[in-house]
Amino acid sequence: MITKLSEEEIKASLERTPEWSMVGEAIQRTYRFEDFVAAMRFVNRAADAAETSQHHPDILIRYDKVTLTLATHDAGGITEKDFALAAQADGFYGD
Amino acid sequence: MITKLSEEEIKASLERTPEWSMVGEAIQRTYRFEDFVAAMRFVNRAADAAETSQHHPDILIRYDKVTLTLATHDAGGITEKDFALAAQADGFYGD
């Protein structure tokens, strides 16, 4: 069973993923793309990664913007799994 | 230039698409699927239809639930385009 991170651990992790921020009991980032097609391409890569790791973010697509929201509901908070998927998605984005 | 529908026209259209409801200046429906993979399959069909018609809904994916929110920003409200895409998405869902 994965345990949720402490506030200090979250703070340290957010320093390594500076584009992400805490929103309630989750971490969130909005990515911007050239257009809707590019946004959907990213969404499908992120969805494949989510399915592989069996850890699924909330995904909001608004034309050329994609917002990922990550939390670990089983642990009642934010865990290493969230930061792992965040880093993976950042990799797909290319930054 | 497409013009926004009147309240009466919206009401009549919503009677033909009863699973949709008005949320602010938009129409919205949440679909439920067997799992995330099935949800993503639907999202991709809806995204293809959106790109073909150059009319893009906001799409929120929460594991097995997909919420589409449709408005025509150019017209400042809800138009026939929104109900056309809503009907198309309903067709992909199979109801």
N, CA and C atoms of all chains as a GROMACS GRO file, in nm:
protein
  570
    1MET      N    1   0.085  -0.121   0.000
    1MET     CA    2   0.000   0.000   0.000
    1MET      C    3   0.087   0.124   0.000
    2ILE      N    4   0.063   0.209  -0.095
    2ILE     CA    5   0.142   0.332  -0.106
    2ILE      C    6   0.087   0.436  -0.007
    3THR      N    7   0.178   0.506   0.059
    3THR     CA    8   0.133   0.605   0.157
    3THR      C    9   0.148   0.746   0.102
    4LYS      N   10   0.062   0.834   0.150
    4LYS     CA   11   0.067   0.970   0.096
    4LYS      C   12   0.190   1.044   0.147
    5LEU      N   13   0.234   1.138   0.066
    5LEU     CA   14   0.353   1.215   0.100
    5LEU      C   15   0.321   1.320   0.206
    6SER      N   16   0.420   1.352   0.286
    6SER     CA   17   0.405   1.461   0.383
    6SER      C   18   0.411   1.594   0.309
    7GLU      N   19   0.371   1.699   0.377
    7GLU     CA   20   0.376   1.832   0.315
    7GLU      C   21   0.518   1.867   0.270
    8GLU      N   22   0.615   1.829   0.353
    8GLU     CA   23   0.755   1.859   0.318
    8GLU      C   24   0.800   1.781   0.196
    9GLU      N   25   0.758   1.655   0.189
    9GLU     CA   26   0.794   1.574   0.073
    9GLU      C   27   0.730   1.630  -0.055
   10ILE      N   28   0.606   1.676  -0.042
   10ILE     CA   29   0.538   1.735  -0.158
   10ILE      C   30   0.611   1.861  -0.202
   11LYS      N   31   0.648   1.942  -0.106
   11LYS     CA   32   0.719   2.066  -0.137
   11LYS      C   33   0.850   2.038  -0.212
   12ALA      N   34   0.921   1.938  -0.163
   12ALA     CA   35   1.049   1.902  -0.227
   12ALA      C   36   1.024   1.850  -0.369
   13SER      N   37   0.920   1.769  -0.385
   13SER     CA   38   0.890   1.714  -0.517
   13SER      C   39   0.846   1.823  -0.613
   14LEU      N   40   0.769   1.920  -0.563
   14LEU     CA   41   0.724   2.030  -0.649
   14LEU      C   42   0.841   2.117  -0.695
   15GLU      N   43   0.945   2.120  -0.615
   15GLU     CA   44   1.063   2.197  -0.658
   15GLU      C   45   1.130   2.130  -0.778
   16ARG      N   46   1.114   1.999  -0.787
   16ARG     CA   47   1.172   1.927  -0.902
   16ARG      C   48   1.078   1.927  -1.023
   17THR      N   49   0.952   1.960  -1.002
   17THR     CA   50   0.855   1.969  -1.113
   17THR      C   51   0.786   2.106  -1.102
   18PRO      N   52   0.861   2.213  -1.132
   18PRO     CA   53   0.814   2.349  -1.100
   18PRO      C   54   0.690   2.394  -1.177
   19GLU      N   55   0.656   2.326  -1.284
   19GLU     CA   56   0.536   2.366  -1.360
   19GLU      C   57   0.409   2.313  -1.297
   20TRP      N   58   0.424   2.227  -1.198
   20TRP     CA   59   0.308   2.170  -1.130
   20TRP      C   60   0.280   2.247  -1.002
   21SER      N   61   0.153   2.251  -0.966
   21SER     CA   62   0.118   2.315  -0.839
   21SER      C   63   0.012   2.234  -0.767
   22MET      N   64   0.002   2.257  -0.639
   22MET     CA   65  -0.100   2.189  -0.561
   22MET      C   66  -0.234   2.258  -0.577
   23VAL      N   67  -0.335   2.178  -0.599
   23VAL     CA   68  -0.472   2.230  -0.605
   23VAL      C   69  -0.554   2.136  -0.518
   24GLY      N   70  -0.591   2.184  -0.400
   24GLY     CA   71  -0.658   2.097  -0.304
   24GLY      C   72  -0.565   1.980  -0.270
   25GLU      N   73  -0.620   1.860  -0.274
   25GLU     CA   74  -0.543   1.739  -0.242
   25GLU      C   75  -0.493   1.672  -0.370
   26ALA      N   76  -0.443   1.753  -0.463
   26ALA     CA   77  -0.396   1.701  -0.591
   26ALA      C   78  -0.286   1.791  -0.645
   27ILE      N   79  -0.214   1.742  -0.746
   27ILE     CA   80  -0.121   1.828  -0.819
   27ILE      C   81  -0.173   1.847  -0.960
   28GLN      N   82  -0.144   1.963  -1.016
   28GLN     CA   83  -0.205   1.999  -1.143
   28GLN      C   84  -0.108   2.078  -1.232
   29ARG      N   85  -0.119   2.051  -1.362
   29ARG     CA   86  -0.045   2.133  -1.460
   29ARG      C   87  -0.129   2.148  -1.586
   30THR      N   88  -0.124   2.267  -1.645
   30THR     CA   89  -0.188   2.290  -1.775
   30THR      C   90  -0.079   2.306  -1.881
   31TYR      N   91  -0.089   2.226  -1.985
   31TYR     CA   92   0.004   2.229  -2.098
   31TYR      C   93  -0.064   2.302  -2.214
   32ARG      N   94   0.014   2.373  -2.291
   32ARG     CA   95  -0.042   2.441  -2.408
   32ARG      C   96   0.023   2.386  -2.536
   33PHE      N   97  -0.058   2.370  -2.639
   33PHE     CA   98  -0.011   2.310  -2.764
   33PHE      C   99  -0.040   2.401  -2.883
   34GLU      N  100   0.010   2.358  -2.999
   34GLU     CA  101  -0.009   2.437  -3.121
   34GLU      C  102  -0.157   2.443  -3.159
   35ASP      N  103  -0.225   2.330  -3.142
   35ASP     CA  104  -0.367   2.322  -3.179
   35ASP      C  105  -0.430   2.200  -3.112
   36PHE      N  106  -0.554   2.176  -3.145
   36PHE     CA  107  -0.630   2.065  -3.083
   36PHE      C  108  -0.570   1.929  -3.117
   37VAL      N  109  -0.525   1.913  -3.241
   37VAL     CA  110  -0.468   1.784  -3.284
   37VAL      C  111  -0.342   1.753  -3.203
   38ALA      N  112  -0.257   1.852  -3.184
   38ALA     CA  113  -0.136   1.833  -3.104
   38ALA      C  114  -0.172   1.805  -2.958
   39ALA      N  115  -0.275   1.871  -2.909
   39ALA     CA  116  -0.321   1.847  -2.771
   39ALA      C  117  -0.369   1.703  -2.756
   40MET      N  118  -0.445   1.654  -2.854
   40MET     CA  119  -0.498   1.517  -2.847
   40MET      C  120  -0.385   1.414  -2.856
   41ARG      N  121  -0.282   1.446  -2.934
   41ARG     CA  122  -0.167   1.356  -2.946
   41ARG      C  123  -0.103   1.338  -2.807
   42PHE      N  124  -0.085   1.448  -2.738
   42PHE     CA  125  -0.030   1.444  -2.602
   42PHE      C  126  -0.122   1.366  -2.508
   43VAL      N  127  -0.251   1.392  -2.518
   43VAL     CA  128  -0.348   1.325  -2.430
   43VAL      C  129  -0.338   1.173  -2.448
   44ASN      N  130  -0.324   1.129  -2.571
   44ASN     CA  131  -0.317   0.984  -2.594
   44ASN      C  132  -0.188   0.923  -2.540
   45ARG      N  133  -0.080   0.997  -2.546
   45ARG     CA  134   0.045   0.946  -2.487
   45ARG      C  135   0.031   0.940  -2.335
   46ALA      N  136  -0.025   1.045  -2.278
   46ALA     CA  137  -0.045   1.048  -2.132
   46ALA      C  138  -0.142   0.938  -2.089
   47ALA      N  139  -0.246   0.915  -2.170
   47ALA     CA  140  -0.345   0.811  -2.138
   47ALA      C  141  -0.281   0.672  -2.143
   48ASP      N  142  -0.195   0.649  -2.242
   48ASP     CA  143  -0.125   0.520  -2.251
   48ASP      C  144  -0.038   0.498  -2.128
   49ALA      N  145   0.034   0.603  -2.088
   49ALA     CA  146   0.120   0.592  -1.969
   49ALA      C  147   0.035   0.567  -1.844
   50ALA      N  148  -0.078   0.633  -1.838
   50ALA     CA  149  -0.170   0.617  -1.723
   50ALA      C  150  -0.221   0.472  -1.717
   51GLU      N  151  -0.259   0.420  -1.831
   51GLU     CA  152  -0.313   0.284  -1.834
   51GLU      C  153  -0.204   0.183  -1.800
   52THR      N  154  -0.084   0.205  -1.849
   52THR     CA  155   0.028   0.114  -1.820
   52THR      C  156   0.057   0.111  -1.671
   53SER      N  157   0.057   0.228  -1.609
   53SER     CA  158   0.089   0.234  -1.465
   53SER      C  159  -0.036   0.216  -1.379
   54GLN      N  160  -0.152   0.200  -1.444
   54GLN     CA  161  -0.279   0.189  -1.371
   54GLN      C  162  -0.295   0.302  -1.269
   55HIS      N  163  -0.263   0.421  -1.317
   55HIS     CA  164  -0.279   0.541  -1.234
   55HIS      C  165  -0.329   0.650  -1.328
   56HIS      N  166  -0.454   0.694  -1.307
   56HIS     CA  167  -0.522   0.774  -1.410
   56HIS      C  168  -0.548   0.916  -1.362
   57PRO      N  169  -0.489   1.012  -1.430
   57PRO     CA  170  -0.518   1.151  -1.395
   57PRO      C  171  -0.655   1.192  -1.446
   58ASP      N  172  -0.711   1.298  -1.389
   58ASP     CA  173  -0.821   1.366  -1.455
   58ASP      C  174  -0.759   1.448  -1.569
   59ILE      N  175  -0.823   1.442  -1.685
   59ILE     CA  176  -0.770   1.510  -1.804
   59ILE      C  177  -0.876   1.604  -1.857
   60LEU      N  178  -0.843   1.731  -1.864
   60LEU     CA  179  -0.934   1.830  -1.922
   60LEU      C  180  -0.872   1.888  -2.048
   61ILE      N  181  -0.945   1.875  -2.159
   61ILE     CA  182  -0.897   1.926  -2.288
   61ILE      C  183  -0.982   2.047  -2.326
   62ARG      N  184  -0.918   2.160  -2.344
   62ARG     CA  185  -0.989   2.280  -2.391
   62ARG      C  186  -0.914   2.332  -2.513
   63TYR      N  187  -0.953   2.282  -2.630
   63TYR     CA  188  -0.891   2.312  -2.758
   63TYR      C  189  -0.740   2.285  -2.756
   64ASP      N  190  -0.658   2.387  -2.731
   64ASP     CA  191  -0.512   2.367  -2.738
   64ASP      C  192  -0.448   2.356  -2.599
   65LYS      N  193  -0.534   2.343  -2.496
   65LYS     CA  194  -0.482   2.335  -2.359
   65LYS      C  195  -0.527   2.203  -2.294
   66VAL      N  196  -0.436   2.140  -2.225
   66VAL     CA  197  -0.467   2.015  -2.155
   66VAL      C  198  -0.426   2.030  -2.009
   67THR      N  199  -0.520   2.007  -1.920
   67THR     CA  200  -0.491   2.013  -1.777
   67THR      C  201  -0.494   1.872  -1.719
   68LEU      N  202  -0.385   1.833  -1.656
   68LEU     CA  203  -0.380   1.704  -1.585
   68LEU      C  204  -0.389   1.731  -1.436
   69THR      N  205  -0.473   1.656  -1.368
   69THR     CA  206  -0.487   1.666  -1.224
   69THR      C  207  -0.462   1.528  -1.166
   70LEU      N  208  -0.366   1.520  -1.075
   70LEU     CA  209  -0.322   1.390  -1.023
   70LEU      C  210  -0.336   1.380  -0.872
   71ALA      N  211  -0.395   1.272  -0.828
   71ALA     CA  212  -0.403   1.241  -0.685
   71ALA      C  213  -0.412   1.090  -0.673
   72THR      N  214  -0.381   1.039  -0.555
   72THR     CA  215  -0.391   0.895  -0.532
   72THR      C  216  -0.504   0.872  -0.434
   73HIS      N  217  -0.621   0.842  -0.489
   73HIS     CA  218  -0.742   0.834  -0.407
   73HIS      C  219  -0.730   0.726  -0.299
   74ASP      N  220  -0.664   0.614  -0.333
   74ASP     CA  221  -0.646   0.504  -0.236
   74ASP      C  222  -0.568   0.549  -0.113
   75ALA      N  223  -0.477   0.644  -0.134
   75ALA     CA  224  -0.392   0.688  -0.022
   75ALA      C  225  -0.449   0.815   0.042
   76GLY      N  226  -0.554   0.869  -0.016
   76GLY     CA  227  -0.615   0.991   0.040
   76GLY      C  228  -0.528   1.114   0.028
   77GLY      N  229  -0.446   1.118  -0.078
   77GLY     CA  230  -0.361   1.236  -0.095
   77GLY      C  231  -0.268   1.221  -0.213
   78ILE      N  232  -0.155   1.285  -0.205
   78ILE     CA  233  -0.057   1.286  -0.314
   78ILE      C  234   0.055   1.188  -0.278
   79THR      N  235   0.092   1.106  -0.376
   79THR     CA  236   0.196   1.005  -0.351
   79THR      C  237   0.304   1.014  -0.460
   80GLU      N  238   0.405   0.930  -0.444
   80GLU     CA  239   0.512   0.922  -0.544
   80GLU      C  240   0.457   0.886  -0.682
   81LYS      N  241   0.350   0.809  -0.684
   81LYS     CA  242   0.290   0.771  -0.812
   81LYS      C  243   0.247   0.894  -0.892
   82ASP      N  244   0.196   0.995  -0.822
   82ASP     CA  245   0.151   1.117  -0.889
   82ASP      C  246   0.269   1.191  -0.951
   83PHE      N  247   0.375   1.202  -0.874
   83PHE     CA  248   0.493   1.272  -0.928
   83PHE      C  249   0.560   1.192  -1.039
   84ALA      N  250   0.552   1.059  -1.031
   84ALA     CA  251   0.609   0.976  -1.138
   84ALA      C  252   0.534   1.000  -1.269
   85LEU      N  253   0.402   1.001  -1.263
   85LEU     CA  254   0.324   1.023  -1.386
   85LEU      C  255   0.339   1.167  -1.434
   86ALA      N  256   0.349   1.261  -1.341
   86ALA     CA  257   0.373   1.402  -1.378
   86ALA      C  258   0.503   1.414  -1.457
   87ALA      N  259   0.607   1.349  -1.408
   87ALA     CA  260   0.738   1.357  -1.476
   87ALA      C  261   0.730   1.292  -1.614
   88GLN      N  262   0.655   1.183  -1.623
   88GLN     CA  263   0.639   1.115  -1.752
   88GLN      C  264   0.568   1.206  -1.852
   89ALA      N  265   0.460   1.268  -1.807
   89ALA     CA  266   0.383   1.359  -1.895
   89ALA      C  267   0.470   1.477  -1.939
   90ASP      N  268   0.549   1.531  -1.845
   90ASP     CA  269   0.641   1.640  -1.879
   90ASP      C  270   0.738   1.595  -1.988
   91GLY      N  271   0.780   1.470  -1.980
   91GLY     CA  272   0.870   1.415  -2.082
   91GLY      C  273   0.805   1.412  -2.219
   92PHE      N  274   0.677   1.376  -2.224
   92PHE     CA  275   0.605   1.373  -2.352
   92PHE      C  276   0.593   1.514  -2.409
   93TYR      N  277   0.582   1.610  -2.319
   93TYR     CA  278   0.566   1.750  -2.360
   93TYR      C  279   0.698   1.804  -2.412
   94GLY      N  280   0.805   1.743  -2.366
   94GLY     CA  281   0.936   1.782  -2.417
   94GLY      C  282   1.002   1.894  -2.341
   95ASP      N  283   0.969   1.908  -2.215
   95ASP     CA  284   1.043   2.008  -2.137
   95ASP      C  285   1.099   1.946  -2.010
   96MET      N  286  -2.221   3.360  -4.083
   96MET     CA  287  -2.204   3.365  -3.936
   96MET      C  288  -2.323   3.296  -3.869
   97ILE      N  289  -2.291   3.200  -3.787
   97ILE     CA  290  -2.396   3.126  -3.715
   97ILE      C  291  -2.447   3.211  -3.598
   98THR      N  292  -2.579   3.210  -3.579
   98THR     CA  293  -2.634   3.291  -3.469
   98THR      C  294  -2.678   3.200  -3.354
   99LYS      N  295  -2.673   3.253  -3.234
   99LYS     CA  296  -2.707   3.170  -3.119
   99LYS      C  297  -2.858   3.143  -3.114
  100LEU      N  298  -2.890   3.030  -3.057
  100LEU     CA  299  -3.030   2.988  -3.048
  100LEU      C  300  -3.101   3.068  -2.939
  101SER      N  301  -3.231   3.084  -2.959
  101SER     CA  302  -3.312   3.149  -2.855
  101SER      C  303  -3.336   3.048  -2.742
  102GLU      N  304  -3.383   3.096  -2.632
  102GLU     CA  305  -3.413   3.006  -2.519
  102GLU      C  306  -3.513   2.899  -2.558
  103GLU      N  307  -3.611   2.940  -2.639
  103GLU     CA  308  -3.713   2.843  -2.683
  103GLU      C  309  -3.655   2.738  -2.775
  104GLU      N  310  -3.568   2.782  -2.864
  104GLU     CA  311  -3.503   2.686  -2.955
  104GLU      C  312  -3.415   2.589  -2.877
  105ILE      N  313  -3.346   2.640  -2.777
  105ILE     CA  314  -3.261   2.553  -2.693
  105ILE      C  315  -3.348   2.451  -2.620
  106LYS      N  316  -3.459   2.497  -2.567
  106LYS     CA  317  -3.550   2.409  -2.493
  106LYS      C  318  -3.600   2.297  -2.584
  107ALA      N  319  -3.638   2.334  -2.705
  107ALA     CA  320  -3.687   2.235  -2.802
  107ALA      C  321  -3.577   2.135  -2.838
  108SER      N  322  -3.455   2.185  -2.856
  108SER     CA  323  -3.343   2.097  -2.892
  108SER      C  324  -3.308   2.003  -2.777
  109LEU      N  325  -3.316   2.055  -2.655
  109LEU     CA  326  -3.285   1.971  -2.538
  109LEU      C  327  -3.388   1.860  -2.521
  110GLU      N  328  -3.509   1.884  -2.569
  110GLU     CA  329  -3.609   1.777  -2.562
  110GLU      C  330  -3.574   1.660  -2.654
  111ARG      N  331  -3.501   1.694  -2.761
  111ARG     CA  332  -3.457   1.590  -2.855
  111ARG      C  333  -3.326   1.524  -2.811
  112THR      N  334  -3.254   1.586  -2.718
  112THR     CA  335  -3.130   1.528  -2.664
  112THR      C  336  -3.140   1.531  -2.512
  113PRO      N  337  -3.227   1.446  -2.457
  113PRO     CA  338  -3.264   1.459  -2.315
  113PRO      C  339  -3.151   1.433  -2.216
  114GLU      N  340  -3.044   1.370  -2.260
  114GLU     CA  341  -2.933   1.344  -2.167
  114GLU      C  342  -2.844   1.467  -2.149
  115TRP      N  343  -2.868   1.568  -2.230
  115TRP     CA  344  -2.790   1.691  -2.222
  115TRP      C  345  -2.863   1.794  -2.137
  116SER      N  346  -2.786   1.879  -2.070
  116SER     CA  347  -2.849   1.987  -1.995
  116SER      C  348  -2.770   2.116  -2.012
  117MET      N  349  -2.835   2.225  -1.985
  117MET     CA  350  -2.767   2.354  -1.992
  117MET      C  351  -2.687   2.377  -1.865
  118VAL      N  352  -2.565   2.423  -1.884
  118VAL     CA  353  -2.480   2.461  -1.772
  118VAL      C  354  -2.422   2.596  -1.810
  119GLY      N  355  -2.472   2.699  -1.751
  119GLY     CA  356  -2.433   2.835  -1.791
  119GLY      C  357  -2.471   2.856  -1.937
  120GLU      N  358  -2.375   2.907  -2.014
  120GLU     CA  359  -2.399   2.933  -2.157
  120GLU      C  360  -2.347   2.818  -2.243
  121ALA      N  361  -2.373   2.696  -2.198
  121ALA     CA  362  -2.323   2.578  -2.270
  121ALA      C  363  -2.418   2.462  -2.246
  122ILE      N  364  -2.400   2.356  -2.327
  122ILE     CA  365  -2.472   2.231  -2.298
  122ILE      C  366  -2.370   2.125  -2.260
  123GLN      N  367  -2.415   2.034  -2.175
  123GLN     CA  368  -2.321   1.939  -2.114
  123GLN      C  369  -2.383   1.802  -2.097
  124ARG      N  370  -2.300   1.700  -2.118
  124ARG     CA  371  -2.343   1.564  -2.085
  124ARG      C  372  -2.223   1.485  -2.034
  125THR      N  373  -2.247   1.400  -1.935
  125THR     CA  374  -2.145   1.309  -1.886
  125THR      C  375  -2.182   1.167  -1.927
  126TYR      N  376  -2.090   1.101  -1.995
  126TYR     CA  377  -2.106   0.962  -2.039
  126TYR      C  378  -2.026   0.871  -1.946
  127ARG      N  379  -2.078   0.752  -1.926
  127ARG     CA  380  -2.006   0.658  -1.841
  127ARG      C  381  -1.968   0.534  -1.923
  128PHE      N  382  -1.850   0.481  -1.899
  128PHE     CA  383  -1.798   0.368  -1.977
  128PHE      C  384  -1.756   0.254  -1.885
  129GLU      N  385  -1.718   0.145  -1.950
  129GLU     CA  386  -1.676   0.026  -1.873
  129GLU      C  387  -1.547   0.054  -1.797
  130ASP      N  388  -1.457   0.124  -1.862
  130ASP     CA  389  -1.328   0.154  -1.799
  130ASP      C  390  -1.262   0.272  -1.872
  131PHE      N  391  -1.141   0.303  -1.832
  131PHE     CA  392  -1.067   0.416  -1.889
  131PHE      C  393  -1.039   0.396  -2.038
  132VAL      N  394  -1.006   0.274  -2.077
  132VAL     CA  395  -0.973   0.246  -2.218
  132VAL      C  396  -1.095   0.272  -2.306
  133ALA      N  397  -1.211   0.226  -2.261
  133ALA     CA  398  -1.335   0.249  -2.336
  133ALA      C  399  -1.367   0.399  -2.340
  134ALA      N  400  -1.342   0.468  -2.230
  134ALA     CA  401  -1.364   0.613  -2.225
  134ALA      C  402  -1.275   0.684  -2.327
  135MET      N  403  -1.148   0.645  -2.333
  135MET     CA  404  -1.054   0.708  -2.427
  135MET      C  405  -1.092   0.678  -2.572
  136ARG      N  406  -1.146   0.561  -2.597
  136ARG     CA  407  -1.188   0.526  -2.733
  136ARG      C  408  -1.298   0.624  -2.778
  137PHE      N  409  -1.393   0.646  -2.688
  137PHE     CA  410  -1.500   0.742  -2.716
  137PHE      C  411  -1.443   0.883  -2.736
  138VAL      N  412  -1.353   0.922  -2.650
  138VAL     CA  413  -1.293   1.057  -2.659
  138VAL      C  414  -1.228   1.077  -2.795
  139ASN      N  415  -1.160   0.975  -2.843
  139ASN     CA  416  -1.093   0.989  -2.973
  139ASN      C  417  -1.192   0.999  -3.089
  140ARG      N  418  -1.302   0.928  -3.079
  140ARG     CA  419  -1.404   0.941  -3.184
  140ARG      C  420  -1.466   1.080  -3.179
  141ALA      N  421  -1.497   1.126  -3.060
  141ALA     CA  422  -1.554   1.260  -3.043
  141ALA      C  423  -1.456   1.367  -3.090
  142ALA      N  424  -1.327   1.346  -3.061
  142ALA     CA  425  -1.224   1.443  -3.101
  142ALA      C  426  -1.212   1.447  -3.253
  143ASP      N  427  -1.220   1.331  -3.318
  143ASP     CA  428  -1.214   1.328  -3.465
  143ASP      C  429  -1.332   1.404  -3.525
  144ALA      N  430  -1.450   1.381  -3.468
  144ALA     CA  431  -1.570   1.450  -3.516
  144ALA      C  432  -1.556   1.601  -3.493
  145ALA      N  433  -1.500   1.638  -3.380
  145ALA     CA  434  -1.480   1.780  -3.347
  145ALA      C  435  -1.385   1.845  -3.447
  146GLU      N  436  -1.278   1.775  -3.476
  146GLU     CA  437  -1.177   1.830  -3.568
  146GLU      C  438  -1.234   1.841  -3.709
  147THR      N  439  -1.311   1.742  -3.750
  147THR     CA  440  -1.372   1.744  -3.884
  147THR      C  441  -1.467   1.862  -3.898
  148SER      N  442  -1.545   1.886  -3.794
  148SER     CA  443  -1.643   1.996  -3.802
  148SER      C  444  -1.583   2.129  -3.754
  149GLN      N  445  -1.456   2.125  -3.712
  149GLN     CA  446  -1.390   2.244  -3.657
  149GLN      C  447  -1.477   2.309  -3.548
  150HIS      N  448  -1.528   2.223  -3.462
  150HIS     CA  449  -1.607   2.270  -3.349
  150HIS      C  450  -1.570   2.181  -3.230
  151HIS      N  451  -1.503   2.241  -3.132
  151HIS     CA  452  -1.434   2.160  -3.031
  151HIS      C  453  -1.497   2.175  -2.894
  152PRO      N  454  -1.548   2.066  -2.840
  152PRO     CA  455  -1.602   2.073  -2.704
  152PRO      C  456  -1.490   2.075  -2.601
  153ASP      N  457  -1.520   2.121  -2.482
  153ASP     CA  458  -1.432   2.092  -2.369
  153ASP      C  459  -1.457   1.946  -2.332
  154ILE      N  460  -1.350   1.874  -2.307
  154ILE     CA  461  -1.360   1.730  -2.277
  154ILE      C  462  -1.292   1.704  -2.144
  155LEU      N  463  -1.368   1.650  -2.049
  155LEU     CA  464  -1.310   1.613  -1.919
  155LEU      C  465  -1.320   1.462  -1.902
  156ILE      N  466  -1.205   1.400  -1.880
  156ILE     CA  467  -1.199   1.254  -1.862
  156ILE      C  468  -1.166   1.225  -1.716
  157ARG      N  469  -1.256   1.152  -1.650
  157ARG     CA  470  -1.228   1.110  -1.512
  157ARG      C  471  -1.246   0.960  -1.505
  158TYR      N  472  -1.140   0.889  -1.532
  158TYR     CA  473  -1.134   0.744  -1.540
  158TYR      C  474  -1.237   0.687  -1.636
  159ASP      N  475  -1.356   0.649  -1.589
  159ASP     CA  476  -1.454   0.588  -1.678
  159ASP      C  477  -1.567   0.686  -1.716
  160LYS      N  478  -1.549   0.813  -1.683
  160LYS     CA  479  -1.652   0.914  -1.713
  160LYS      C  480  -1.594   1.023  -1.804
  161VAL      N  481  -1.671   1.060  -1.903
  161VAL     CA  482  -1.629   1.166  -1.995
  161VAL      C  483  -1.739   1.272  -1.999
  162THR      N  484  -1.702   1.396  -1.970
  162THR     CA  485  -1.798   1.506  -1.977
  162THR      C  486  -1.764   1.594  -2.096
  163LEU      N  487  -1.862   1.613  -2.184
  163LEU     CA  488  -1.846   1.706  -2.297
  163LEU      C  489  -1.924   1.833  -2.266
  164THR      N  490  -1.863   1.946  -2.288
  164THR     CA  491  -1.927   2.075  -2.269
  164THR      C  492  -1.917   2.151  -2.400
  165LEU      N  493  -2.031   2.191  -2.452
  165LEU     CA  494  -2.035   2.251  -2.586
  165LEU      C  495  -2.096   2.390  -2.584
  166ALA      N  496  -2.027   2.483  -2.649
  166ALA     CA  497  -2.078   2.618  -2.669
  166ALA      C  498  -2.014   2.671  -2.796
  167THR      N  499  -2.074   2.775  -2.852
  167THR     CA  500  -2.016   2.836  -2.972
  167THR      C  501  -1.969   2.975  -2.934
  168HIS      N  502  -1.839   2.985  -2.904
  168HIS     CA  503  -1.786   3.109  -2.848
  168HIS      C  504  -1.803   3.226  -2.947
  169ASP      N  505  -1.788   3.197  -3.077
  169ASP     CA  506  -1.804   3.303  -3.179
  169ASP      C  507  -1.942   3.365  -3.176
  170ALA      N  508  -2.041   3.283  -3.140
  170ALA     CA  509  -2.180   3.331  -3.140
  170ALA      C  510  -2.222   3.378  -3.002
  171GLY      N  511  -2.136   3.360  -2.903
  171GLY     CA  512  -2.167   3.402  -2.767
  171GLY      C  513  -2.281   3.324  -2.704
  172GLY      N  514  -2.293   3.196  -2.741
  172GLY     CA  515  -2.399   3.115  -2.680
  172GLY      C  516  -2.405   2.977  -2.743
  173ILE      N  517  -2.522   2.919  -2.742
  173ILE     CA  518  -2.544   2.784  -2.792
  173ILE      C  519  -2.605   2.792  -2.932
  174THR      N  520  -2.550   2.714  -3.024
  174THR     CA  521  -2.599   2.717  -3.162
  174THR      C  522  -2.632   2.576  -3.209
  175GLU      N  523  -2.680   2.568  -3.333
  175GLU     CA  524  -2.709   2.437  -3.393
  175GLU      C  525  -2.585   2.350  -3.400
  176LYS      N  526  -2.470   2.413  -3.417
  176LYS     CA  527  -2.343   2.338  -3.422
  176LYS      C  528  -2.324   2.255  -3.295
  177ASP      N  529  -2.364   2.312  -3.181
  177ASP     CA  530  -2.347   2.241  -3.054
  177ASP      C  531  -2.437   2.119  -3.048
  178PHE      N  532  -2.561   2.135  -3.091
  178PHE     CA  533  -2.653   2.022  -3.088
  178PHE      C  534  -2.616   1.918  -3.193
  179ALA      N  535  -2.558   1.963  -3.305
  179ALA     CA  536  -2.513   1.868  -3.408
  179ALA      C  537  -2.402   1.779  -3.354
  180LEU      N  538  -2.304   1.840  -3.285
  180LEU     CA  539  -2.194   1.760  -3.230
  180LEU      C  540  -2.242   1.674  -3.114
  181ALA      N  541  -2.335   1.726  -3.036
  181ALA     CA  542  -2.393   1.648  -2.925
  181ALA      C  543  -2.459   1.521  -2.980
  182ALA      N  544  -2.536   1.536  -3.088
  182ALA     CA  545  -2.604   1.420  -3.147
  182ALA      C  546  -2.503   1.320  -3.202
  183GLN      N  547  -2.395   1.373  -3.261
  183GLN     CA  548  -2.291   1.285  -3.314
  183GLN      C  549  -2.225   1.204  -3.202
  184ALA      N  550  -2.192   1.272  -3.093
  184ALA     CA  551  -2.129   1.205  -2.979
  184ALA      C  552  -2.223   1.100  -2.921
  185ASP      N  553  -2.351   1.135  -2.910
  185ASP     CA  554  -2.449   1.038  -2.861
  185ASP      C  555  -2.451   0.914  -2.950
  186GLY      N  556  -2.435   0.936  -3.081
  186GLY     CA  557  -2.431   0.824  -3.175
  186GLY      C  558  -2.312   0.732  -3.148
  187PHE      N  559  -2.197   0.790  -3.116
  187PHE     CA  560  -2.077   0.708  -3.085
  187PHE      C  561  -2.099   0.628  -2.957
  188TYR      N  562  -2.176   0.687  -2.867
  188TYR     CA  563  -2.202   0.620  -2.739
  188TYR      C  564  -2.300   0.507  -2.758
  189GLY      N  565  -2.377   0.518  -2.862
  189GLY     CA  566  -2.468   0.408  -2.896
  189GLY      C  567  -2.604   0.416  -2.830
  190ASP      N  568  -2.646   0.540  -2.798
  190ASP     CA  569  -2.783   0.550  -2.747
  190ASP      C  570  -2.865   0.649  -2.826
   0.00000   0.00000   0.00000
